[in-house]
Amino acid sequence: MSTASVPLPNWITYGLIPLLNLIVAFFISGLVVWWIGENPFTALRLLIEGALGRGDAIGFTLFYTTSFIFTGLSVAVAFHAGLFNIGSEGQAYIGGLGAALVALALDQYVPWYVTMPFAIMGAALFGAGWAFIPAWLQAKRGSHIVITTIMFNFIGAALMVYLLVNVLIVPGKMAPETRTFLPGGQLPKLDWLMALFGAKLGPAPFNVSFIIALVMCYLVWLLIWRTKLGYEMRTLGISPSAAVYAGIPYSRTVIIAMLISGGLAGMMALNPVMGASARLQVEFVGGAGFVGIAVSLMGRSHPVGIIFAALLFGILYQGGADLSFEMPNITREMIVVIQGLVILFAGALEYMFRPALVHVYQRFKRA
């Protein structure tokens, strides 16, 4: 019997296997660092200190983590329905337009806590709307979701550049961006949360969207494992033919799953647009949609796993920036290599150790 079909305890599937993959990824990264003439243990220390050694560093790490949680959840929801949504990048981009329009309309009339729920709805609706056409093409015409969502990433980027350059730009300015939101359109920082642990947030843009992301993790868990729709999505993801035979409507389930996925991706824009820069800018997503794919794979498409995987990539992003400053030989491109190795072992080679662990586990059970 194939080892792929042998069930393993959750602590092995969701704990030990990702940990082994991560250890191997960092070991090979250490070899690369050693090969260029630097001490890998010193590099690891600097990376951790740069991400977690100061209050502002922790704030930046959690800021990146917040974006990755949203995009990781986006990919995970679609994945549970058997769909590989590569379009979180574009959906987050368009979601930023929805959040920005709400902020621009309300920031001078109401406080932030009134603007926030409308901005959440605006970001989610715009992100879901951008996911609807690929979803409909997949459900009704059989167009592959991977191809259409990749195409919509480029279309969304071009559309946003056009709008920022020709429509939303501040008259008389060269920068392709909206005006700065007034306090009523900005999400406040979580400096009080850092103060509870005796740390100062400093200039880090760690904001309320982190709490929104955690709430979304709980709601996604409820959706996938505690609702009829979640059961239908998981059934469709495991076996589309069995799901259809059981009476689960294929088209409806695909479209709803993608709308939820796109909405979660769109909500990622709350973090950089309303929480950090307080305006809509070109390329504000910064690749977070693509990182969300790795986060979802490493977190096994479970909200708890996604939180930890997002934190890991947040550490790599923030700590990597400090590391490249302290060790000039380790350039930003080297940090991307380390991230790529983590993605390689956590995603593409996620079951590399599974056959050996199955044999060890079965032998232990028989003993």
Beta strands, then each sheet from edge to edge (+ up, - down):
end
